[in-house]
């Protein structure tokens, strides 16, 4: 109880000092002398400065920071590799049956031309000395019955290295020949050496009517070749 009274008294004294009252006034005591008027005390308002908060400086680290390693990247697990199944045993294909080598075709026989006349008799070679006789080649062309063919029915071709190619129409009247006869005389007195004879269609048409026969001779003494016979088949 005494503490409470002391607190009240202290509060009252503090309030009296603020409003300019003295303790005797508060206690109702009469002044002993004329009181000197006192100045009215104007309370001074003291503003309490507000101290702004001071920025706290971040203390420097005492040790070098170690960079933190990034978290490991998740590695996708590769799908398991399928183990290939062992190869299926396949039966080896049978070797192809040996192919029979085709036989070459038989040679084709070239058909021989069919001629109308054949050589029936070769020449009779007579001695003929140059300057004593005229070298010549002569004969006759017959039909199938053995008769002389008509005048100018065919011709005889001579191919001679000595005199070249010559023609004689059978039965030529200018050479004083009978039907079916032909004759080649030496144009310059030389004897006939090698020569070939062929029955042809005409002097202007060398179509062969017989095979070509090599009838010449190299002997200069045998200057006359006579009795050559071509016969129709």
DADAVEN-V11764 format. One line per field, one symbol per residue. phi: phi as a letter, one per 20 degrees, with the letter a starting at -180 (. if undefined). psi: psi as a letter, one per 40 degrees, with the letter a starting at -180 (. if undefined). burial: 1 if it has 24 or more other ideal C-beta (glycine too) atoms within 12 Angstrom, else 0. A space follows every 10 residues. Layout:
# DADAVEN-V11764
phi = ???
psi = ???
burial = ???
This chain:
# DADAVEN-V11764
phi = .fffffffff ffffffffen eeffffemef fecffefdff fefeeeeefe effefeffff fecffegeff ffffefffff fffffggffd fffffffgef ffffffgeff fffedeccee befeedfbfg ndbefbcbab ddefenefff glfbcddddc fedneccbff mfffeldegn ecbdeffcnf ffefbccbec fageceffdb fedecfbeff feeddcmecd cff
psi = dddddddddd ddddddddef iiddddefih idihhhhihh hhhhhhhhhh hihhhhhhhi ieihhhhhhi ihhhhhhiih hhhiiiihhi hhihiihhhh hhhiiihhhh hhihidiihd hiihhihhhh edihiihiai hiadeeihii hedaihhhhh ddeahiihhi fhddefiihe iihhiheeei ihbhiiihhi didegfhhei ihhheiiehd dgehhifhhh ii.
burial = 0000000000 0000000000 0000000000 0000000000 0000000000 0000000000 0000000000 0000000000 0000000000 0000000000 0000000000 0000011010 0010100100 0000111111 1100000110 0111111111 0110011111 1100001001 1111110000 1110111111 1000000111 0110111000 0111110111 110
